[in-house]
Amino acid sequence: MDLYRNPSKVVPSNGVQAPEGSERTLYPYVTGTSVIGMKYNDGVIMAADTGGSYGSTIQYKGVERIKTIGKHSLLRASGQISDF
């Protein structure tokens, strides 16, 4: 079953009742991302691409995928832009 092309198979006919922790979209369309983190002797290094793609076409440039959340903490995210 392809939920991305036919979400009506999982959505009740009387409307959408969002479960706790639900996704923000039923029609994801921006795909493709790379986020990586590696530990080495002196610390950790993190890297991420900054493009948001639709298939093989870059739709957005400069997407921020790594955010500082504390003095010694970073948040990395990949996947659907609407979920970040």
VMD Tcl script that builds the backbone (N, CA, C; Angstrom):
set m [mol new atoms 252]
animate dup $m
set s [atomselect $m all]
$s set {name element resname resid chain x y z} {
  {N N MET 1 A 0.847 -1.174 0.000}
  {CA C MET 1 A 0.000 0.000 0.000}
  {C C MET 1 A 0.892 1.237 0.000}
  {N N ASP 2 A 0.664 2.129 -0.917}
  {CA C ASP 2 A 1.441 3.362 -1.028}
  {C C ASP 2 A 0.684 4.486 -0.319}
  {N N LEU 3 A 1.029 4.740 0.943}
  {CA C LEU 3 A 0.312 5.732 1.744}
  {C C LEU 3 A 0.535 7.150 1.264}
  {N N TYR 4 A 1.669 7.391 0.589}
  {CA C TYR 4 A 1.949 8.742 0.127}
  {C C TYR 4 A 1.091 9.118 -1.072}
  {N N ARG 5 A 0.742 8.162 -1.882}
  {CA C ARG 5 A -0.059 8.457 -3.064}
  {C C ARG 5 A -1.550 8.339 -2.791}
  {N N ASN 6 A -1.923 7.502 -1.831}
  {CA C ASN 6 A -3.335 7.314 -1.550}
  {C C ASN 6 A -3.572 7.251 -0.045}
  {N N PRO 7 A -3.520 8.400 0.643}
  {CA C PRO 7 A -3.720 8.383 2.089}
  {C C PRO 7 A -5.147 8.050 2.499}
  {N N SER 8 A -6.096 8.052 1.565}
  {CA C SER 8 A -7.480 7.757 1.909}
  {C C SER 8 A -7.634 6.341 2.448}
  {N N LYS 9 A -6.671 5.468 2.188}
  {CA C LYS 9 A -6.748 4.103 2.694}
  {C C LYS 9 A -6.506 4.040 4.201}
  {N N VAL 10 A -5.902 5.082 4.776}
  {CA C VAL 10 A -5.648 5.080 6.213}
  {C C VAL 10 A -6.390 6.196 6.942}
  {N N VAL 11 A -7.051 7.076 6.226}
  {CA C VAL 11 A -7.784 8.193 6.827}
  {C C VAL 11 A -9.264 7.828 6.868}
  {N N PRO 12 A -9.903 7.896 8.037}
  {CA C PRO 12 A -11.330 7.580 8.097}
  {C C PRO 12 A -12.149 8.550 7.248}
  {N N SER 13 A -13.262 8.067 6.706}
  {CA C SER 13 A -14.075 8.888 5.809}
  {C C SER 13 A -14.711 10.082 6.515}
  {N N ASN 14 A -14.808 10.035 7.846}
  {CA C ASN 14 A -15.411 11.155 8.581}
  {C C ASN 14 A -14.382 12.211 8.974}
  {N N GLY 15 A -13.179 12.134 8.465}
  {CA C GLY 15 A -12.155 13.141 8.746}
  {C C GLY 15 A -10.916 12.546 9.381}
  {N N VAL 16 A -9.946 13.402 9.620}
  {CA C VAL 16 A -8.672 12.969 10.184}
  {C C VAL 16 A -8.675 13.239 11.677}
  {N N GLN 17 A -8.442 12.209 12.449}
  {CA C GLN 17 A -8.281 12.374 13.886}
  {C C GLN 17 A -6.805 12.152 14.182}
  {N N ALA 18 A -6.094 13.224 14.518}
  {CA C ALA 18 A -4.648 13.157 14.700}
  {C C ALA 18 A -4.307 12.437 15.996}
  {N N PRO 19 A -3.569 11.329 15.902}
  {CA C PRO 19 A -3.119 10.659 17.117}
  {C C PRO 19 A -2.000 11.463 17.771}
  {N N GLU 20 A -1.746 11.181 19.030}
  {CA C GLU 20 A -0.665 11.875 19.728}
  {C C GLU 20 A 0.656 11.587 19.017}
  {N N GLY 21 A 1.474 12.622 18.812}
  {CA C GLY 21 A 2.752 12.452 18.130}
  {C C GLY 21 A 2.596 12.281 16.634}
  {N N SER 22 A 1.546 12.846 16.065}
  {CA C SER 22 A 1.275 12.646 14.647}
  {C C SER 22 A 2.215 13.448 13.764}
  {N N GLU 23 A 2.282 13.065 12.510}
  {CA C GLU 23 A 3.039 13.819 11.520}
  {C C GLU 23 A 2.258 15.070 11.164}
  {N N ARG 24 A 2.953 16.081 10.629}
  {CA C ARG 24 A 2.288 17.327 10.268}
  {C C ARG 24 A 1.791 17.331 8.834}
  {N N THR 25 A 2.098 16.315 8.097}
  {CA C THR 25 A 1.635 16.277 6.715}
  {C C THR 25 A 1.320 14.848 6.307}
  {N N LEU 26 A 0.317 14.695 5.465}
  {CA C LEU 26 A 0.008 13.396 4.877}
  {C C LEU 26 A 0.540 13.307 3.458}
  {N N TYR 27 A 1.038 14.420 2.932}
  {CA C TYR 27 A 1.541 14.457 1.573}
  {C C TYR 27 A 2.977 14.978 1.554}
  {N N PRO 28 A 3.940 14.194 2.037}
  {CA C PRO 28 A 5.323 14.684 2.027}
  {C C PRO 28 A 5.823 14.852 0.600}
  {N N TYR 29 A 6.488 15.953 0.333}
  {CA C TYR 29 A 6.948 16.187 -1.027}
  {C C TYR 29 A 8.389 16.641 -1.106}
  {N N VAL 30 A 8.992 17.079 -0.014}
  {CA C VAL 30 A 10.396 17.480 -0.039}
  {C C VAL 30 A 11.202 16.343 0.558}
  {N N THR 31 A 12.065 15.763 -0.249}
  {CA C THR 31 A 12.807 14.583 0.181}
  {C C THR 31 A 14.289 14.775 -0.046}
  {N N GLY 32 A 15.056 13.861 0.489}
  {CA C GLY 32 A 16.491 13.846 0.255}
  {C C GLY 32 A 17.255 14.728 1.212}
  {N N THR 33 A 18.122 14.115 2.002}
  {CA C THR 33 A 18.940 14.855 2.955}
  {C C THR 33 A 20.075 13.978 3.451}
  {N N SER 34 A 21.107 14.615 3.937}
  {CA C SER 34 A 22.231 13.898 4.536}
  {C C SER 34 A 22.626 14.588 5.829}
  {N N VAL 35 A 22.665 13.818 6.902}
  {CA C VAL 35 A 23.129 14.300 8.200}
  {C C VAL 35 A 24.041 13.221 8.758}
  {N N ILE 36 A 25.229 13.617 9.210}
  {CA C ILE 36 A 26.195 12.643 9.706}
  {C C ILE 36 A 26.901 13.191 10.938}
  {N N GLY 37 A 27.233 12.310 11.849}
  {CA C GLY 37 A 28.013 12.669 13.031}
  {C C GLY 37 A 29.037 11.577 13.281}
  {N N MET 38 A 30.239 11.977 13.640}
  {CA C MET 38 A 31.302 10.997 13.897}
  {C C MET 38 A 32.071 11.385 15.154}
  {N N LYS 39 A 32.370 10.384 15.977}
  {CA C LYS 39 A 33.167 10.593 17.175}
  {C C LYS 39 A 34.622 10.302 16.833}
  {N N TYR 40 A 35.521 11.126 17.359}
  {CA C TYR 40 A 36.951 10.880 17.205}
  {C C TYR 40 A 37.620 11.177 18.541}
  {N N ASN 41 A 38.936 10.988 18.632}
  {CA C ASN 41 A 39.652 11.100 19.911}
  {C C ASN 41 A 39.412 12.413 20.642}
  {N N ASP 42 A 39.361 13.530 19.941}
  {CA C ASP 42 A 39.251 14.836 20.582}
  {C C ASP 42 A 37.830 15.390 20.645}
  {N N GLY 43 A 36.848 14.656 20.183}
  {CA C GLY 43 A 35.480 15.171 20.231}
  {C C GLY 43 A 34.563 14.532 19.215}
  {N N VAL 44 A 33.638 15.326 18.726}
  {CA C VAL 44 A 32.631 14.879 17.760}
  {C C VAL 44 A 32.581 15.896 16.631}
  {N N ILE 45 A 32.387 15.419 15.416}
  {CA C ILE 45 A 32.201 16.310 14.271}
  {C C ILE 45 A 30.848 15.983 13.639}
  {N N MET 46 A 30.116 17.011 13.260}
  {CA C MET 46 A 28.812 16.832 12.630}
  {C C MET 46 A 28.762 17.608 11.327}
  {N N ALA 47 A 28.050 17.064 10.366}
  {CA C ALA 47 A 27.893 17.731 9.070}
  {C C ALA 47 A 26.509 17.411 8.513}
  {N N ALA 48 A 26.016 18.309 7.681}
  {CA C ALA 48 A 24.720 18.106 7.037}
  {C C ALA 48 A 24.677 18.891 5.740}
  {N N ASP 49 A 23.915 18.387 4.785}
  {CA C ASP 49 A 23.708 19.165 3.566}
  {C C ASP 49 A 22.702 20.276 3.868}
  {N N THR 50 A 22.552 21.207 2.956}
  {CA C THR 50 A 21.639 22.333 3.178}
  {C C THR 50 A 20.579 22.442 2.085}
  {N N GLY 51 A 20.432 21.400 1.288}
  {CA C GLY 51 A 19.450 21.432 0.209}
  {C C GLY 51 A 18.216 20.621 0.545}
  {N N GLY 52 A 17.052 21.125 0.155}
  {CA C GLY 52 A 15.805 20.379 0.254}
  {C C GLY 52 A 15.393 19.985 -1.149}
  {N N SER 53 A 15.309 18.692 -1.405}
  {CA C SER 53 A 15.081 18.203 -2.769}
  {C C SER 53 A 13.684 17.648 -2.956}
  {N N TYR 54 A 13.209 17.756 -4.175}
  {CA C TYR 54 A 11.996 17.088 -4.616}
  {C C TYR 54 A 12.439 16.177 -5.741}
  {N N GLY 55 A 12.540 14.893 -5.439}
  {CA C GLY 55 A 13.111 13.972 -6.420}
  {C C GLY 55 A 14.565 14.322 -6.651}
  {N N SER 56 A 14.938 14.605 -7.879}
  {CA C SER 56 A 16.325 14.955 -8.191}
  {C C SER 56 A 16.527 16.464 -8.337}
  {N N THR 57 A 15.513 17.265 -8.006}
  {CA C THR 57 A 15.597 18.714 -8.140}
  {C C THR 57 A 15.689 19.373 -6.771}
  {N N ILE 58 A 16.667 20.255 -6.581}
  {CA C ILE 58 A 16.777 20.984 -5.321}
  {C C ILE 58 A 15.748 22.114 -5.324}
  {N N GLN 59 A 14.825 22.060 -4.369}
  {CA C GLN 59 A 13.780 23.070 -4.256}
  {C C GLN 59 A 14.185 24.209 -3.319}
  {N N TYR 60 A 14.937 23.885 -2.272}
  {CA C TYR 60 A 15.319 24.877 -1.269}
  {C C TYR 60 A 16.817 24.802 -1.030}
  {N N LYS 61 A 17.450 25.944 -0.905}
  {CA C LYS 61 A 18.869 26.014 -0.562}
  {C C LYS 61 A 18.984 26.674 0.804}
  {N N GLY 62 A 19.954 26.269 1.578}
  {CA C GLY 62 A 20.166 26.889 2.883}
  {C C GLY 62 A 19.275 26.363 3.990}
  {N N VAL 63 A 18.827 25.106 3.894}
  {CA C VAL 63 A 18.013 24.509 4.947}
  {C C VAL 63 A 18.922 24.200 6.142}
  {N N GLU 64 A 18.567 24.710 7.303}
  {CA C GLU 64 A 19.380 24.499 8.505}
  {C C GLU 64 A 18.991 23.174 9.150}
  {N N ARG 65 A 19.930 22.235 9.197}
  {CA C ARG 65 A 19.647 20.916 9.748}
  {C C ARG 65 A 20.355 20.657 11.074}
  {N N ILE 66 A 21.253 21.531 11.467}
  {CA C ILE 66 A 21.952 21.399 12.745}
  {C C ILE 66 A 21.709 22.676 13.539}
  {N N LYS 67 A 21.185 22.525 14.753}
  {CA C LYS 67 A 20.890 23.681 15.603}
  {C C LYS 67 A 21.580 23.514 16.950}
  {N N THR 68 A 22.096 24.605 17.479}
  {CA C THR 68 A 22.682 24.603 18.813}
  {C C THR 68 A 21.556 24.684 19.832}
  {N N ILE 69 A 21.534 23.743 20.789}
  {CA C ILE 69 A 20.495 23.757 21.824}
  {C C ILE 69 A 21.091 23.910 23.219}
  {N N GLY 70 A 22.401 24.005 23.313}
  {CA C GLY 70 A 23.091 24.199 24.585}
  {C C GLY 70 A 24.572 24.394 24.333}
  {N N LYS 71 A 25.308 24.688 25.394}
  {CA C LYS 71 A 26.743 24.941 25.249}
  {C C LYS 71 A 27.478 23.734 24.663}
  {N N HIS 72 A 27.053 22.543 25.033}
  {CA C HIS 72 A 27.707 21.320 24.567}
  {C C HIS 72 A 26.734 20.396 23.832}
  {N N SER 73 A 25.653 20.944 23.288}
  {CA C SER 73 A 24.630 20.111 22.650}
  {C C SER 73 A 24.194 20.683 21.311}
  {N N LEU 74 A 24.046 19.792 20.351}
  {CA C LEU 74 A 23.528 20.141 19.029}
  {C C LEU 74 A 22.361 19.221 18.711}
  {N N LEU 75 A 21.432 19.718 17.925}
  {CA C LEU 75 A 20.318 18.921 17.440}
  {C C LEU 75 A 20.477 18.777 15.941}
  {N N ARG 76 A 20.420 17.543 15.457}
  {CA C ARG 76 A 20.487 17.288 14.017}
  {C C ARG 76 A 19.134 16.767 13.574}
  {N N ALA 77 A 18.731 17.113 12.378}
  {CA C ALA 77 A 17.444 16.647 11.878}
  {C C ALA 77 A 17.536 16.343 10.397}
  {N N SER 78 A 16.823 15.296 10.003}
  {CA C SER 78 A 16.711 14.968 8.586}
  {C C SER 78 A 15.277 14.518 8.347}
  {N N GLY 79 A 14.931 14.369 7.096}
  {CA C GLY 79 A 13.584 13.942 6.775}
  {C C GLY 79 A 12.730 15.084 6.278}
  {N N GLN 80 A 11.438 14.945 6.459}
  {CA C GLN 80 A 10.466 15.897 5.961}
  {C C GLN 80 A 10.652 17.276 6.586}
  {N N ILE 81 A 10.816 18.305 5.794}
  {CA C ILE 81 A 11.012 19.662 6.299}
  {C C ILE 81 A 9.830 20.090 7.156}
  {N N SER 82 A 8.631 19.718 6.788}
  {CA C SER 82 A 7.456 20.137 7.548}
  {C C SER 82 A 7.403 19.504 8.929}
  {N N ASP 83 A 8.176 18.451 9.163}
  {CA C ASP 83 A 8.208 17.812 10.474}
  {C C ASP 83 A 9.307 18.354 11.364}
  {N N PHE 84 A 10.103 19.307 10.884}
  {CA C PHE 84 A 11.221 19.829 11.677}
  {C C PHE 84 A 10.943 21.240 12.130}
}
mol reanalyze $m
mol bondsrecalc $m
mol representation Tube
mol addrep $m
